């Protein structure tokens, strides 16, 4: 029996991660937009890379900033009679997971299960069995866990190999964001007039609106703003990456350097915008409480 080694786990698309108490939609929205950023950076790259080629810069940055531990379990149960190309593919996935763990700053743990004795555990974790008509059941999938949050990639297939790092990065963002504690409402010394105006626009009658209802209204506005930011991000990232691609194929070294600098600036600007949207949500909650208390006097 092979010894267990550290690895990753990924959540099933049909089973969304459990949201924490407080403001789960804030964390889920941030996870969604961060995942979109990673996906854009990966899929707009001019050449798809195999998983064993090393981690992309966005993935490394993400893993270096994890606030909570994420555990990944890789099931590679491939008894005799399975496709002979699968063991080599499983080996490349294992190397990718080892690289993810190394980049996780102690927050990532990975476990690999690769013996027939692990078949029941793989099935219980939601990993899909295949090859049932040709011999022993095969399992090739991932599970990701952070706290009580759990996601599963039920079956990994070689044809989707170039997208695997991006899929894992998005899954890590989702389970880690859902597990992180929500930030406390911000204390606001002097409310911004724009924030006050937005609250009155969203909630004309402060005194008649319960705090829970206001919370839901601000949540809806937050998700709208996040969706708008995601659309803007995708367009800006595509344009910046296209500029890099053009400079790589027919530009000078100075043009390539300028294109790469522009791409980095777009990434930083979008990250700041995400922070601003999240901060605006928390500020609205705090200011609403103050305005409501003042109106009740």
TADAPE-V636793 format. One record per pair of residues at least 12 apart in sequence whose C-alpha atoms are under 6 Angstrom apart, sorted by the first residue. I is the first residue (numbers start at 1). J is the second residue. D is the distance in whole Angstrom. If there is no record, write none. Layout:
i:j:d
I:J:D
I:J:D
This chain:
i:j:d
4:111:6
4:112:6
5:111:5
5:112:5
6:109:5
6:110:3
6:111:4
7:72:5
7:73:5
7:97:5
7:109:6
7:110:2
7:111:4
7:112:6
8:71:6
8:72:2
8:73:5
8:74:6
8:110:4
8:144:6
9:72:3
9:73:4
9:142:4
9:143:3
9:144:3
10:142:5
10:143:4
10:144:4
10:151:5
10:152:4
10:153:5
10:171:6
11:143:6
11:144:6
11:150:6
11:151:2
11:152:3
11:153:6
12:151:5
12:152:4
12:153:5
17:149:5
17:150:6
18:149:5
19:178:5
27:177:5
27:178:6
31:173:5
31:174:5
31:177:6
35:170:5
39:166:6
48:162:6
49:162:6
50:162:5
51:96:6
52:92:5
52:96:6
63:103:6
63:104:5
64:104:5
64:105:6
69:107:4
69:108:6
70:108:5
70:145:6
70:146:5
71:108:6
71:109:5
71:110:6
71:144:6
71:145:5
72:110:5
72:143:6
72:144:5
73:110:6
73:111:5
73:112:6
73:142:6
73:143:5
74:112:5
74:142:5
75:112:6
75:113:5
75:140:5
75:141:5
76:114:5
76:139:6
76:140:5
77:114:5
77:115:5
77:116:6
77:138:5
77:139:5
78:138:5
79:136:6
81:135:6
127:141:5
127:154:4
128:154:5
128:155:6
140:155:5
140:156:6
141:153:6
141:154:5
141:155:5
141:156:5
146:175:6
149:175:6
185:282:5
185:286:6
186:282:6
186:283:6
206:292:6
207:292:6
240:263:5
243:259:6
244:259:5
